[in-house]
Amino acid sequence: MLLSVAWLLHKTLSLAGLVIALAGVALFGWHFVRINALAARGDTSEIPPESWRGTGARYGLLLLAVGVALALASVILGAILPGRY
């Protein structure tokens, strides 16, 4: 029974890592495009540093890192656990 719970944890970590990483990419992209669109209305055609280093971009990158860490933990757990069948 403990092995079944461990495999369920492996699958949950894998799916949660994927969902969180994709949410982080989406959040980063939304903030990046939004700030660049606002800057394009102005005089300069530069990419403002806030689009990379702003609060929304940092939070998106943090979510991406957490998602990758969960997916990596899932891979490590899957390598440690014995065969499922």
Rosetta blueprint (number, residue, H / E / L):
1 M L
2 L H
3 L H
4 S H
5 V H
6 A H
7 W H
8 L H
9 L H
10 H H
11 K H
12 T H
13 L H
14 S H
15 L H
16 A H
17 G H
18 L H
19 V H
20 I H
21 A H
22 L H
23 A H
24 G H
25 V H
26 A H
27 L H
28 F H
29 G H
30 W H
31 H H
32 F H
33 V H
34 R H
35 I H
36 N H
37 A H
38 L H
39 A H
40 A H
41 R L
42 G L
43 D L
44 T L
45 S L
46 E L
47 I L
48 P L
49 P L
50 E H
51 S H
52 W H
53 R H
54 G L
55 T H
56 G H
57 A H
58 R H
59 Y H
60 G H
61 L H
62 L H
63 L H
64 L H
65 A H
66 V H
67 G H
68 V H
69 A H
70 L H
71 A H
72 L H
73 A H
74 S H
75 V H
76 I H
77 L H
78 G H
79 A H
80 I H
81 L L
82 P L
83 G L
84 R L
85 Y L
